[in-house]
Amino acid sequence: MLDSSTDGHVHTALCRHAVGEMEQYVQAALDRGLRRIFFLEHFEAGIINDYQCWLGPDDFAYYRREGERLRRRYAGKIEIGLGVEVGYNPREVAATKEFLATHRWDRVGLSCHFLAIGSRHYNLLSSDPRTLAVFSEYGVARALGEYFALLAEAVTQLPGTQLCHLDAALRHHPEVATPLEELSAGSICEQIFQAMAARGMALEINTSGYSHRRRLAYPAPDLLDRAARFQLPLTAGSDAHRPEEVGRFFDRLP
């Protein structure tokens, strides 16, 4: 059964595209009556992009210090988990594993935010019109197919505990609906679910999707139905990038 008293995916200002301090997210979770909150801050390796939207080494050092302080301060009130959301880069598997081995993580979320096109990486979750134009020229179906293939690799190559926002790629692109529907019904998602089941990896129900174009959680109901056949554990995450987003839309969880 899905635990709606736990928000398993929140970010902070440390990732450079969210706002609010860690303690503000903890307080927001308490205000919502949650029992647990898991920070899942961004790690990327080898990404060539103009805008860094992930943590660096100094950020992660602060993240752990502040997380431990908050655990002491809020002991007995709420459980605070320190995790990481790892963006998969097939050229940086060794570096990613080395990073993950440096600490004990309460959760390791797997995702893929960037696709290499030419000599640069482009953010698959971006709403920037310039980025969307690049994907239009590259081919939306092509980019989405490569995204799912990379997730299938990530599940087998990295020691993740949960797979994040499975069908969120190109969510802001106006041409995504048809290729997403075709790929969601295809064999690649079955391959992903089989690999997850073999490793005991959880599937995240990411409620941020309710505020985006389709007004559906990630993954959409059709994919969630397919995943159910593999008896994957489920975990809920708001993907909060503002304190007020903690636990958002949890009343809509299945």
C-alpha positions in Angstrom: 0.0 0.0 0.0 1.2 3.5 -0.9 2.3 5.5 2.1 0.9 9.0 1.8 2.4 10.1 5.1 5.9 10.1 3.5 7.0 12.6 0.9 9.9 10.8 -0.8 11.2 13.4 -3.2 11.8 17.1 -2.3 14.5 19.6 -3.4 15.9 22.9 -2.0 17.6 26.0 -3.1 20.9 24.0 -3.2 20.0 22.6 -6.6 19.8 26.2 -8.0 16.4 25.8 -9.6 14.3 25.5 -6.4 13.7 28.0 -3.5 13.8 27.6 0.3 16.1 26.2 2.9 16.0 22.6 4.1 14.4 23.5 7.4 11.6 25.3 5.6 10.8 22.0 3.8 10.8 20.1 7.1 8.5 22.6 8.7 6.2 22.4 5.7 6.1 18.6 6.1 5.2 19.0 9.7 2.4 21.4 8.8 1.0 18.8 6.5 1.1 16.2 9.1 3.7 14.0 7.3 5.7 11.5 9.3 8.7 11.3 6.9 10.4 13.5 4.4 13.2 12.5 2.1 15.4 15.1 0.4 16.5 13.8 -3.0 19.0 16.4 -4.2 20.3 16.4 -7.7 23.6 14.8 -8.8 24.9 15.0 -12.4 28.2 14.0 -13.9 29.8 15.1 -17.1 26.9 17.3 -18.3 27.9 20.1 -20.7 25.2 22.7 -20.3 25.1 26.5 -19.8 23.1 26.2 -16.6 24.1 24.1 -13.6 20.9 22.8 -11.9 22.5 20.3 -9.6 24.7 20.3 -6.5 28.5 20.5 -6.4 30.8 18.9 -3.9 30.6 21.8 -1.4 26.8 21.8 -1.7 26.6 18.1 -0.9 28.9 18.6 2.1 26.6 21.4 3.5 23.6 19.3 2.6 24.8 16.4 4.8 25.8 18.7 7.7 22.5 20.6 7.7 20.5 17.4 7.3 22.2 15.9 10.4 21.5 19.1 12.3 17.8 19.0 11.3 17.6 15.3 12.3 18.8 16.2 15.8 16.5 19.3 16.1 13.3 17.5 14.9 14.0 14.1 16.5 10.7 12.5 17.6 8.7 14.9 15.4 9.5 13.7 11.9 11.9 11.3 10.2 14.3 13.1 7.8 16.0 11.2 5.0 19.0 12.3 3.1 19.0 11.0 -0.4 20.1 11.8 -3.9 18.5 12.0 -7.3 21.1 10.7 -9.8 20.8 11.8 -13.4 22.0 9.0 -15.7 24.8 9.8 -18.1 26.0 6.6 -19.8 29.5 8.1 -20.2 29.9 8.7 -16.5 28.8 5.4 -14.9 32.1 4.8 -13.1 32.2 8.4 -11.7 28.6 8.2 -10.6 29.2 4.9 -8.8 32.3 6.4 -7.1 30.2 9.4 -5.9 27.5 7.1 -4.5 30.0 5.1 -2.6 31.3 8.1 -0.7 28.3 8.2 1.6 25.4 6.1 2.9 22.2 7.4 1.2 18.8 6.9 2.6 17.4 6.8 -0.9 18.9 6.8 -4.4 16.5 8.0 -7.0 17.3 7.3 -10.7 16.3 9.7 -13.4 17.6 11.1 -16.8 17.4 14.8 -17.3 19.8 15.4 -20.1 20.2 14.1 -23.6 23.5 14.5 -25.5 22.9 16.1 -28.9 26.1 17.1 -30.7 28.6 18.5 -28.3 26.1 19.6 -25.6 23.5 18.2 -23.3 19.9 19.4 -23.4 17.4 19.3 -20.5 14.6 16.9 -21.3 12.4 18.5 -18.6 13.0 22.1 -19.7 10.2 24.5 -20.7 12.7 26.9 -22.4 11.4 27.5 -25.9 15.0 27.4 -27.2 15.5 23.9 -25.8 12.1 22.7 -27.0 13.1 23.9 -30.5 16.3 21.8 -30.4 14.2 18.7 -29.6 11.8 19.6 -32.4 14.7 19.6 -34.9 16.2 16.5 -33.4 12.9 14.7 -33.4 10.6 14.3 -30.4 10.0 10.6 -30.9 13.7 10.0 -31.4 14.6 11.9 -28.2 11.9 10.2 -26.2 13.0 6.8 -27.4 16.5 7.5 -26.4 15.3 8.7 -23.0 13.5 5.5 -22.2 16.5 3.4 -23.4 18.7 5.4 -21.1 16.4 4.7 -18.2 16.5 1.0 -19.0 20.3 1.2 -18.8 20.3 3.2 -15.6 18.2 0.7 -13.8 20.7 -2.1 -14.6 23.9 0.0 -14.2 23.3 2.0 -11.0 22.3 1.0 -7.4 19.1 2.9 -7.3 16.3 2.4 -4.8 13.5 4.2 -6.8 12.9 5.3 -10.4 11.7 8.9 -10.6 9.1 10.6 -12.8 9.2 7.8 -15.4 7.2 9.5 -18.2 8.0 13.2 -17.5 10.5 13.7 -20.4 9.6 16.4 -22.8 6.5 17.1 -20.7 6.5 20.7 -22.0 6.7 19.9 -25.7 3.5 20.2 -27.7 4.3 17.2 -29.8 5.0 14.7 -27.1 1.6 13.0 -26.7 1.6 10.6 -29.6 5.2 9.3 -29.2 4.8 9.0 -25.5 1.6 7.0 -25.9 3.4 4.6 -28.3 6.5 4.2 -26.2 4.4 3.7 -23.0 2.6 0.8 -24.7 5.8 -0.7 -26.1 8.4 -3.2 -24.9 10.9 -0.7 -23.5 8.7 0.1 -20.4 8.2 -3.6 -19.8 12.0 -4.0 -20.0 12.4 -1.3 -17.4 9.8 -2.8 -15.1 11.4 -6.3 -15.3 14.8 -4.9 -14.4 13.3 -3.0 -11.5 11.5 -6.0 -10.2 14.7 -8.1 -10.3 16.4 -5.5 -8.1 13.5 -4.7 -5.8 13.5 -1.1 -7.0 10.5 1.1 -6.2 8.5 3.1 -8.8 7.8 6.6 -7.8 4.4 8.2 -8.2 5.5 11.8 -8.7 2.6 14.2 -8.0 4.2 17.2 -9.7 2.6 16.0 -12.9 -0.8 17.2 -11.7 0.5 20.8 -12.2 1.8 20.1 -15.7 0.2 19.8 -19.2 -1.5 16.4 -18.8 -2.7 17.0 -15.2 -1.7 13.4 -14.3 0.9 12.1 -11.9 4.1 10.5 -13.3 3.7 7.7 -14.4 0.3 8.1 -16.0 -2.4 5.5 -15.1 -1.8 3.3 -18.1 1.9 2.9 -17.2 1.0 2.4 -13.5 -1.4 -0.4 -14.5 1.4 -2.1 -16.5 3.8 -1.7 -13.6 1.3 -3.4 -11.3 1.8 -6.7 -13.1 5.4 -6.7 -11.8 4.4 -6.0 -8.2 6.8 -3.1 -7.9 6.9 -1.3 -4.6 5.5 2.2 -4.9 6.6 5.4 -3.3 5.0 8.9 -3.3 7.0 12.0 -4.0 5.9 15.6 -4.6 9.1 16.7 -6.3 8.7 19.9 -4.3 10.8 22.8 -5.5 9.1 25.2 -3.0 8.3 24.5 0.6 4.6 25.0 0.0 4.7 22.1 -2.6 5.6 19.5 0.0 3.0 16.7 -0.1 1.1 18.5 -2.9 -1.7 16.5 -4.5 -1.3 13.6 -2.1 -5.0 13.5 -1.8 -5.1 12.3 -5.4 -2.8 9.3 -4.8 -4.2 5.9 -5.8 
